[in-house]
Amino acid sequence: MRFTEPGSIGNVALKNRIVMAPMISNLSNPDGCTNENHISYLEERAKGGTGLIITEYTYIDSINARGSRNQAGVYNTDFIPKFRRLTERIHNHDTGIFMQLVHAGGKAFLDTNRQGPMAPSPVDYAGYTPREMTSDDIERVVADYVSAAKFVRNSNFDGIELHGAHGYLIQEFISPGLNHRTDKYGGSFEGRMRFPQEIIDAIRESVDLTMGIRLSLYEDEQGGYGPDYGLKAAEHLSGIDYVHFSAGRLAPPGSSSSFYGNKTHIADMLPRKAKITTMVVGSVTDAQDAEKVMKKSDFVSVGRGMLADPFFATKIIQDSPFLRPCIRCNQACRDLSFGEVRCTVNPDTGLETLHRYADAMHGDLTVVGAGVMGLEASILAAKRGMKVTLYDQRESIGGQLLEITDSYKKTEFQSLLKYYSEILRKLGLEVRLNEKYSGKGLYCLPGIIYPSLPQKDTILVDSTIYRHHDEALQMSGRHRIIMTSRSLSSLDRVRLESYRKLATKAGIEFTDDLSLKFDVRIIERHQYDIRSAMVAGRAKFMDYVRENSSEYL
């Protein structure tokens, strides 16, 4: 079976077996209703050819179910006309759409819920202990799931996915590490499975819709359950049409393994295909990954790959060399405490309603600098119809990407350089390397070049700059390196934990003493990175056009 083939889940027929995974976007309105930004973001992936879209986790009540800011919610039937606009737009592209429903449970967001978090048992949730749910609480939540399911049906979604992974309420009941109850909802495997089964049964009695559940195949915590338990849970539940395997409870990496971890890491842990229609997510970034997942699954679920390129599905089906790759950096896509969904390698992600530079142009343009900034400016100009010549003094395109020393990062980032090479070839740009140019043109040289770490016996580093993290690893075998813990504050939890393990193994020492005399101290909240360079390159080109509009328009 290949991901290119049509498939079906329950009574829903799908044109292929590629699924857009549910991912937090924070693009909905503060009250939980959808809007044009949210719809356009999802529709762009439907245009891109995916067979099925599963919405981000959508909270089922306005009491204490919510997990993040600007999360979609289904507690108010006044929202249905707007959600019908969403489903209509997705269906226009022959793409199915399921809504994922969630109660955040012990992970409920403290700032915006009317009541505090509750959970099966009063255990620690990263520094907060929720209250234990009563039987009345459980009854109420089951009823709220039924109301939410009716909302889904009336909004013309094709199906429902229950979120039973990542430490949210349903998984909290399933997990032995979070459920310490001794009543009928705990105490044994069957007891822990009672709550999700009651939700499934109640929804089945009220709504005739295709329904599945997302489960963590395993937990990443020490002492967490393993893949045999996750597979057993999936096959124990009755009344569901499919299982969607992810991973994790509260600790990283969950489904979002960075370049420090393996690709298709969840599929690799699946002992065998479940005895039910199955989809699997986890670090799928190209056609080879998708094929590998399909050996154990009926559908392949893709998250960050579709943020990097909304046409991911079409491009892997057509075996296109022009796939803008996810580099698994976990930078922009994981900045969701206060931000909206973004992608380091795709500046358009989350901003799909903005103008797409569609005006045609003519004329010749010389671009100086074949780093990320110059590459983005050159590609944009060529797509607009201009004849572009790109100069760089180096032997290869890539600019500062060529200076990366972290072997894990370097391996993953090669896919981005390959993408740029293919696009330059397709667009017919003239690329002149090993050549210095000083004439008239659009100069795309980096506005910021961070200094290298000094060559000293002992190097003290207080820096959030990615380059310094890489250099510290490279130099650790020859130098004593002391780094502040806050230096890693620019990394998401997944990369932070992996980097710190690598660094400690390499002999790097960490300190919280900020009074030391540091050789390098650069603490930047918004450092110059790949996305910054992409945005700058596009902006430089547009500014250049405005300044020379009479010549090129």
C-alpha positions as CSV (number, residue, x, y, z in Angstrom):
1,M,0.0,0.0,0.0
2,R,1.3,3.4,-0.9
3,F,0.4,6.9,0.4
4,T,-0.6,7.9,-3.2
5,E,-3.5,5.4,-3.2
6,P,-7.1,6.4,-2.3
7,G,-8.3,5.2,1.1
8,S,-11.2,5.3,3.5
9,I,-11.8,5.8,7.2
10,G,-15.2,4.7,8.4
11,N,-17.6,5.9,5.7
12,V,-15.3,8.7,4.6
13,A,-13.5,8.2,1.2
14,L,-10.2,10.0,0.8
15,K,-8.2,10.7,-2.4
16,N,-4.9,9.7,-0.9
17,R,-3.5,8.5,2.4
18,I,-1.6,11.7,3.4
19,V,-3.1,13.4,6.5
20,M,-2.3,16.9,7.8
21,A,-1.7,16.3,11.5
22,P,-3.4,18.4,14.2
23,M,-1.1,21.2,15.3
24,I,-1.6,24.1,17.6
25,S,-1.9,27.3,15.5
26,N,-3.3,30.0,17.9
27,L,-5.0,31.5,14.8
28,S,-8.6,31.3,16.0
29,N,-10.3,34.3,17.7
30,P,-9.8,34.7,21.4
31,D,-13.3,33.4,22.0
32,G,-12.5,30.2,20.1
33,C,-14.4,30.9,16.9
34,T,-12.6,30.4,13.5
35,N,-11.8,33.3,11.2
36,E,-10.3,34.0,7.8
37,N,-6.7,33.6,9.0
38,H,-7.4,30.2,10.4
39,I,-9.4,29.1,7.4
40,S,-6.9,30.3,4.9
41,Y,-4.1,28.5,6.7
42,L,-5.9,25.2,6.6
43,E,-7.2,25.8,3.1
44,E,-3.7,26.3,1.8
45,R,-2.9,22.7,2.8
46,A,-6.0,21.5,1.2
47,K,-5.0,23.2,-2.0
48,G,-1.7,21.4,-1.6
49,G,-3.3,18.1,-2.1
50,T,-3.6,16.4,1.3
51,G,-6.3,13.8,1.5
52,L,-7.4,14.7,5.1
53,I,-7.0,17.6,7.4
54,I,-7.4,17.2,11.2
55,T,-7.9,20.5,12.9
56,E,-5.8,21.5,15.9
57,Y,-7.1,20.4,19.3
58,T,-10.5,22.1,19.9
59,Y,-11.8,22.6,23.4
60,I,-15.2,21.3,24.3
61,D,-16.3,23.7,27.1
62,S,-15.7,27.2,28.4
63,I,-15.2,26.0,32.0
64,N,-11.8,24.5,32.2
65,A,-11.1,22.5,28.9
66,R,-9.0,25.1,27.2
67,G,-5.3,24.4,26.6
68,S,-3.8,27.6,25.0
69,R,-4.5,31.1,23.8
70,N,-6.6,31.6,20.7
71,Q,-7.4,27.9,20.6
72,A,-10.4,26.9,18.6
73,G,-13.5,26.0,20.7
74,V,-16.9,24.4,20.1
75,Y,-18.9,25.4,23.2
76,N,-21.0,28.0,21.5
77,T,-23.4,27.1,18.6
78,D,-23.2,30.7,17.4
79,F,-19.8,29.6,16.0
80,I,-21.3,27.0,13.6
81,P,-21.9,29.2,10.6
82,K,-18.2,30.3,10.7
83,F,-17.0,26.7,11.1
84,R,-19.3,25.7,8.1
85,R,-17.3,28.3,6.1
86,L,-14.1,26.4,7.1
87,T,-15.5,22.9,6.1
88,E,-16.9,24.3,2.8
89,R,-13.6,25.8,1.8
90,I,-11.7,22.5,2.6
91,H,-14.3,20.4,0.7
92,N,-13.9,22.6,-2.3
93,H,-10.5,21.0,-2.8
94,D,-11.8,17.4,-2.5
95,T,-10.2,17.1,0.9
96,G,-11.7,15.6,4.0
97,I,-11.7,17.4,7.4
98,F,-12.0,16.0,10.9
99,M,-12.2,18.0,14.1
100,Q,-10.0,17.0,17.0
101,L,-11.8,17.5,20.3
102,V,-10.0,17.9,23.6
103,H,-10.4,18.6,27.3
104,A,-7.0,19.8,28.5
105,G,-7.6,18.3,32.0
106,G,-4.6,18.8,34.3
107,K,-2.9,20.9,31.5
108,A,-5.8,23.3,31.2
109,F,-4.6,26.9,30.6
110,L,-4.6,28.8,33.9
111,D,-4.9,32.3,32.3
112,T,-8.1,31.9,30.3
113,N,-10.3,29.2,31.9
114,R,-13.1,30.2,34.2
115,Q,-12.2,27.4,36.6
116,G,-8.9,25.8,37.5
117,P,-7.6,22.5,36.1
118,M,-8.8,19.1,37.1
119,A,-7.5,15.7,36.5
120,P,-8.1,12.0,37.4
121,S,-5.6,12.3,40.3
122,P,-4.0,15.3,42.0
123,V,-0.5,14.7,40.7
124,D,2.2,17.2,39.6
125,Y,1.8,18.8,36.2
126,A,5.0,20.7,35.7
127,G,4.7,22.6,39.0
128,Y,0.9,22.7,39.3
129,T,-1.3,20.1,41.0
130,P,-4.9,20.1,39.7
131,R,-7.8,19.0,41.8
132,E,-9.1,15.4,41.5
133,M,-12.2,15.0,39.4
134,T,-15.4,13.9,41.0
135,S,-18.0,11.5,39.5
136,D,-20.1,14.6,38.7
137,D,-17.1,16.2,36.8
138,I,-16.7,13.0,34.8
139,E,-20.4,13.0,33.9
140,R,-20.3,16.6,32.9
141,V,-17.3,16.2,30.7
142,V,-18.8,13.2,28.9
143,A,-21.9,15.3,28.2
144,D,-19.7,18.1,26.9
145,Y,-18.1,15.7,24.5
146,V,-21.5,14.8,23.2
147,S,-22.5,18.4,22.7
148,A,-19.2,19.1,20.9
149,A,-19.8,16.1,18.6
150,K,-23.2,17.6,17.7
151,F,-21.4,20.8,16.9
152,V,-19.0,19.0,14.7
153,R,-21.8,17.3,12.8
154,N,-23.8,20.5,12.4
155,S,-20.6,22.3,11.1
156,N,-20.3,19.7,8.3
157,F,-17.1,18.1,9.4
158,D,-16.5,14.6,8.1
159,G,-15.4,13.1,11.3
160,I,-14.2,13.4,14.9
161,E,-10.9,12.7,16.5
162,L,-10.7,12.5,20.3
163,H,-7.4,13.7,21.7
164,G,-6.1,11.0,23.9
165,A,-2.4,11.8,23.8
166,H,0.2,14.3,25.1
167,G,-1.0,14.4,28.7
168,Y,-4.5,15.8,28.0
169,L,-7.5,14.5,30.0
170,I,-8.3,11.3,28.1
171,Q,-4.6,10.2,28.3
172,E,-4.5,11.3,31.9
173,F,-7.1,8.5,32.6
174,I,-5.3,6.0,30.4
175,S,-1.8,6.6,31.8
176,P,-0.8,4.6,34.9
177,G,1.6,7.5,35.8
178,L,-1.2,10.1,36.0
179,N,-4.2,8.0,37.0
180,H,-3.9,6.8,40.6
181,R,-7.7,6.4,41.2
182,T,-9.0,3.4,43.1
183,D,-12.7,3.7,41.9
184,K,-14.1,2.3,38.7
185,Y,-12.1,4.8,36.6
186,G,-8.7,3.5,37.8
187,G,-7.0,0.7,39.6
188,S,-6.6,-1.6,36.6
189,F,-6.1,-1.4,32.8
190,E,-9.8,-1.8,32.3
191,G,-10.6,0.9,34.8
192,R,-8.3,3.3,33.2
193,M,-9.9,2.7,29.8
194,R,-13.4,3.2,31.1
195,F,-13.5,7.0,30.7
196,P,-12.5,7.1,27.0
197,Q,-14.9,4.3,26.3
198,E,-17.8,6.1,28.0
199,I,-17.1,9.1,25.8
200,I,-17.0,7.0,22.7
201,D,-20.2,5.2,23.6
202,A,-22.0,8.4,24.4
203,I,-21.0,10.1,21.1
204,R,-22.0,7.0,19.2
205,E,-25.5,7.0,20.7
206,S,-26.0,10.7,19.7
207,V,-24.1,11.3,16.4
208,D,-23.4,9.1,13.4
209,L,-20.0,10.3,12.3
210,T,-16.7,8.7,11.6
211,M,-14.7,8.8,14.8
212,G,-11.1,8.0,15.9
213,I,-8.8,8.7,18.7
214,R,-5.3,10.0,18.9
215,L,-3.2,8.1,21.4
216,S,0.4,8.3,22.6
217,L,1.9,5.0,21.6
218,Y,4.4,5.5,24.5
219,E,5.3,8.1,27.1
220,D,8.8,9.7,27.1
221,E,8.9,10.1,30.9
222,Q,11.1,7.8,33.0
223,G,8.7,5.1,34.2
224,G,6.1,6.0,31.5
225,Y,4.2,3.3,29.6
226,G,5.8,1.7,26.6
227,P,4.5,0.9,23.0
228,D,3.0,-2.4,24.0
229,Y,0.7,-0.7,26.4
230,G,-0.2,2.0,23.8
231,L,-1.0,-0.7,21.2
232,K,-3.1,-2.6,23.8
233,A,-5.1,0.6,24.6
234,A,-5.8,1.2,20.9
235,E,-7.1,-2.4,20.4
236,H,-9.1,-2.4,23.6
237,L,-11.3,0.5,22.6
238,S,-14.5,-0.4,20.7
239,G,-16.6,1.9,18.6
240,I,-13.8,3.8,16.9
241,D,-12.9,3.8,13.2
242,Y,-9.2,4.5,13.5
243,V,-6.3,5.1,15.9
244,H,-3.8,7.9,15.3
245,F,-0.5,7.2,17.0
246,S,1.6,10.0,18.4
247,A,3.9,9.9,21.5
248,G,4.6,11.5,24.8
249,R,3.0,12.7,28.0
250,L,4.5,15.8,29.5
251,A,8.2,15.5,28.6
252,P,9.8,16.0,25.2
253,P,10.2,15.1,22.5
254,G,6.7,13.7,21.9
255,S,5.9,13.8,18.2
256,S,8.2,16.7,17.5
257,S,11.6,15.2,17.5
258,S,14.3,17.7,16.5
259,F,17.3,17.2,14.2
260,Y,19.0,15.7,17.3
261,G,16.6,12.7,17.1
262,N,15.6,10.1,14.6
263,K,13.1,10.7,11.9
264,T,9.9,8.5,11.9
265,H,10.7,7.8,15.5
266,I,7.1,6.8,16.5
267,A,6.7,4.4,13.6
268,D,10.0,2.8,14.5
269,M,8.6,2.2,18.0
270,L,5.3,0.6,16.8
271,P,5.7,-3.2,17.4
272,R,3.3,-4.0,14.6
273,K,0.3,-2.5,12.8
274,A,-2.7,-2.2,15.1
275,K,-5.8,-4.4,14.4
276,I,-7.7,-1.3,13.3
277,T,-7.3,1.4,10.7
278,T,-4.1,3.2,11.7
279,M,-2.3,6.5,11.1
280,V,1.1,7.4,12.5
281,V,2.7,10.8,12.9
282,G,6.3,11.8,13.8
283,S,9.1,13.5,11.9
284,V,7.9,12.7,8.4
285,T,9.6,15.2,6.1
286,D,9.8,13.5,2.7
287,A,8.5,10.7,0.5
288,Q,10.9,8.2,1.9
289,D,9.7,8.8,5.4
290,A,6.1,8.5,4.3
291,E,6.8,5.2,2.6
292,K,8.5,3.9,5.8
293,V,5.5,4.8,8.0
294,M,3.1,3.2,5.5
295,K,4.8,-0.2,6.2
296,K,3.0,-0.2,9.6
297,S,0.1,2.1,8.9
298,D,-2.8,2.8,6.6
299,F,-2.3,6.5,6.6
300,V,0.7,8.8,7.2
301,S,0.2,11.9,9.3
302,V,2.4,14.9,8.6
303,G,2.9,17.9,10.8
304,R,5.8,20.2,10.5
305,G,6.4,19.1,6.9
306,M,3.1,20.8,5.9
307,L,4.1,24.0,7.7
308,A,7.3,24.1,5.7
309,D,5.5,23.4,2.4
310,P,1.7,23.5,2.2
311,F,2.0,21.6,-1.1
312,F,3.8,18.7,0.7
313,A,1.2,16.1,-0.4
314,T,1.2,17.0,-4.1
315,K,5.0,17.2,-4.2
316,I,5.7,13.9,-2.6
317,I,3.0,12.2,-4.7
318,Q,4.7,13.7,-7.9
319,D,8.2,13.0,-6.5
320,S,9.0,16.7,-7.0
321,P,12.5,17.9,-6.3
322,F,11.0,21.3,-5.3
323,L,9.8,20.4,-1.8
324,R,10.6,23.2,0.6
325,P,11.9,21.0,3.5
326,C,11.2,20.9,7.1
327,I,14.6,21.0,8.8
328,R,13.2,19.9,12.2
329,C,14.7,23.0,13.9
330,N,11.7,23.4,16.3
331,Q,12.2,27.2,16.3
332,A,9.3,29.2,14.9
333,C,6.8,26.3,14.9
334,R,7.2,25.8,18.6
335,D,6.9,29.4,19.7
336,L,3.3,29.1,20.7
337,S,3.1,30.3,24.3
338,F,2.2,33.8,23.1
339,G,2.7,33.5,19.3
340,E,0.8,32.2,16.3
341,V,1.9,29.3,14.1
342,R,5.0,30.2,12.0
343,C,7.8,28.2,10.2
344,T,11.5,28.9,10.1
345,V,11.8,28.0,6.4
346,N,8.4,29.3,5.2
347,P,7.7,32.9,6.0
348,D,4.1,32.6,4.6
349,T,3.0,30.0,7.2
350,G,0.2,31.5,9.4
351,L,0.1,34.6,7.1
352,E,-1.8,33.1,4.1
353,T,-4.2,36.0,3.8
354,L,-1.4,38.4,2.9
355,H,-0.5,39.5,-0.6
356,R,1.5,37.0,-2.6
357,Y,3.6,39.3,-4.8
358,A,1.6,38.4,-7.9
359,D,2.4,41.4,-10.1
360,A,4.4,40.6,-13.1
361,M,7.7,42.4,-13.8
362,H,10.4,42.5,-16.4
363,G,14.0,43.5,-16.7
364,D,17.4,42.3,-15.4
365,L,18.4,42.2,-11.8
366,T,21.7,41.5,-10.2
367,V,21.7,40.1,-6.7
368,V,24.8,40.1,-4.6
369,G,25.1,37.4,-1.9
370,A,23.9,33.8,-2.2
371,G,23.1,33.3,1.4
372,V,19.5,32.7,2.5
373,M,18.7,36.4,2.1
374,G,20.0,36.6,-1.4
375,L,18.4,33.3,-2.4
376,E,15.0,34.4,-1.3
377,A,15.3,37.7,-3.1
378,S,16.5,36.0,-6.3
379,I,13.7,33.4,-6.3
380,L,11.0,36.0,-5.7
381,A,12.4,38.2,-8.5
382,A,12.6,35.3,-10.9
383,K,9.0,34.2,-10.1
384,R,7.9,37.8,-10.8
385,G,9.4,37.4,-14.3
386,M,12.8,39.1,-14.0
387,K,16.1,37.8,-15.4
388,V,18.3,37.3,-12.3
389,T,22.0,37.0,-12.0
390,L,23.2,35.9,-8.6
391,Y,26.8,36.6,-7.4
392,D,28.7,35.2,-4.4
393,Q,32.4,35.0,-3.5
394,R,32.1,31.5,-2.1
395,E,32.3,28.2,-3.9
396,S,28.7,27.3,-3.1
397,I,25.4,28.9,-2.3
398,G,24.3,29.0,1.3
399,G,26.2,31.8,3.0
400,Q,26.3,31.3,6.8
401,L,24.6,27.9,6.5
402,L,27.9,26.7,5.1
403,E,29.6,27.6,8.4
404,I,27.4,25.4,10.6
405,T,29.5,22.9,12.5
406,D,26.9,21.0,14.5
407,S,26.9,17.6,12.7
408,Y,23.2,16.9,13.4
409,K,22.1,20.3,12.2
410,K,24.4,20.3,9.2
411,T,22.9,17.0,8.0
412,E,19.4,18.2,8.2
413,F,20.1,21.7,6.8
414,Q,21.6,20.1,3.6
415,S,18.1,19.5,2.4
416,L,17.4,23.3,2.4
417,L,20.5,23.9,0.3
418,K,19.5,21.2,-2.1
419,Y,16.0,22.8,-2.4
420,Y,17.5,26.1,-3.2
421,S,19.8,24.5,-5.8
422,E,16.8,22.8,-7.5
423,I,14.7,26.0,-7.5
424,L,17.5,28.1,-9.0
425,R,17.9,25.5,-11.7
426,K,14.2,25.4,-12.4
427,L,13.8,29.2,-12.6
428,G,16.9,29.5,-14.9
429,L,18.8,31.9,-12.7
430,E,22.4,32.6,-13.6
431,V,24.6,31.8,-10.6
432,R,28.1,33.1,-10.6
433,L,30.2,31.7,-7.7
434,N,33.8,32.4,-6.8
435,E,33.3,35.9,-8.2
436,K,33.3,39.3,-6.4
437,Y,30.8,41.8,-7.8
438,S,30.8,45.6,-6.9
439,G,28.5,47.1,-9.5
440,K,24.9,48.2,-9.3
441,G,22.5,45.6,-7.9
442,L,20.6,44.4,-4.9
443,Y,23.0,43.7,-2.2
444,C,21.8,40.9,0.2
445,L,24.6,40.6,2.6
446,P,23.8,39.6,6.2
447,G,23.0,42.6,8.4
448,I,24.3,40.7,11.5
449,I,27.3,38.4,11.7
450,Y,27.8,37.1,15.3
451,P,31.4,36.9,16.5
452,S,33.0,33.5,17.0
453,L,33.9,32.2,20.4
454,P,37.5,33.2,21.3
455,Q,40.3,30.6,21.3
456,K,41.2,30.4,25.0
457,D,41.9,27.5,27.4
458,T,38.7,28.4,29.3
459,I,35.8,30.0,27.5
460,L,32.9,31.5,29.5
461,V,29.7,31.7,27.4
462,D,26.5,33.6,28.1
463,S,24.8,33.6,24.8
464,T,21.5,32.5,23.2
465,I,23.0,32.6,19.7
466,Y,22.7,29.3,17.9
467,R,26.1,29.7,16.4
468,H,27.7,29.8,19.8
469,H,25.9,26.7,20.8
470,D,27.4,24.9,17.8
471,E,30.9,26.3,18.3
472,A,30.8,25.3,22.0
473,L,30.2,21.7,21.0
474,Q,32.9,21.8,18.3
475,M,35.5,23.3,20.7
476,S,34.7,21.3,23.8
477,G,37.3,18.7,23.2
478,R,40.1,21.2,23.1
479,H,38.9,23.8,25.6
480,R,37.1,24.1,28.9
481,I,33.8,25.7,28.2
482,I,31.5,27.1,30.9
483,M,28.0,28.0,29.6
484,T,25.1,29.6,31.4
485,S,21.8,27.7,31.6
486,R,20.0,30.7,30.2
487,S,22.1,30.4,27.1
488,L,19.7,27.6,26.1
489,S,16.6,29.7,26.6
490,S,16.4,30.3,22.8
491,L,15.8,26.6,22.3
492,D,12.4,24.8,22.6
493,R,12.2,22.1,25.2
494,V,13.0,19.3,22.7
495,R,16.2,20.8,21.4
496,L,17.2,22.2,24.9
497,E,17.1,18.7,26.5
498,S,18.9,17.1,23.6
499,Y,21.5,19.8,23.4
500,R,22.2,19.8,27.1
501,K,22.7,16.0,27.1
502,L,25.2,16.3,24.1
503,A,26.9,19.2,25.7
504,T,27.3,17.6,29.1
505,K,28.6,14.4,27.5
506,A,31.1,16.6,25.6
507,G,32.3,18.1,28.9
508,I,30.6,21.5,28.7
509,E,29.8,22.8,32.2
510,F,26.7,24.7,33.0
511,T,26.2,27.5,35.6
512,D,23.5,29.8,36.8
513,D,26.1,32.3,38.1
514,L,25.6,35.5,36.0
515,S,28.2,37.5,37.9
516,L,31.1,35.7,36.1
517,K,33.3,37.5,33.6
518,F,32.0,36.1,30.3
519,D,34.1,36.1,27.1
520,V,30.9,36.3,25.0
521,R,27.6,37.7,26.4
522,I,24.8,38.1,23.8
523,I,21.3,37.5,25.1
524,E,18.9,38.2,22.2
525,R,15.2,37.4,22.2
526,H,15.0,37.8,18.4
527,Q,18.3,36.7,16.9
528,Y,19.1,36.8,13.2
529,D,18.3,33.3,11.9
530,I,17.1,31.5,8.8
531,R,13.6,32.9,8.9
532,S,14.9,36.4,9.6
533,A,17.1,36.2,6.5
534,M,14.2,34.9,4.4
535,V,12.0,37.7,5.5
536,A,14.8,40.3,5.0
537,G,15.5,39.0,1.4
538,R,11.9,39.3,0.3
539,A,11.6,42.7,1.9
540,K,14.8,43.9,0.3
541,F,13.5,42.9,-3.1
542,M,10.2,44.6,-2.6
543,D,11.9,47.8,-1.4
544,Y,14.2,47.7,-4.4
545,V,11.2,47.4,-6.7
546,R,9.5,50.4,-5.1
547,E,12.7,52.5,-5.5
548,N,13.1,51.5,-9.1
549,S,9.4,51.0,-10.1
550,S,9.6,53.0,-13.3
551,E,12.4,50.8,-14.5
552,Y,10.9,47.3,-13.8
553,L,7.1,47.6,-13.8
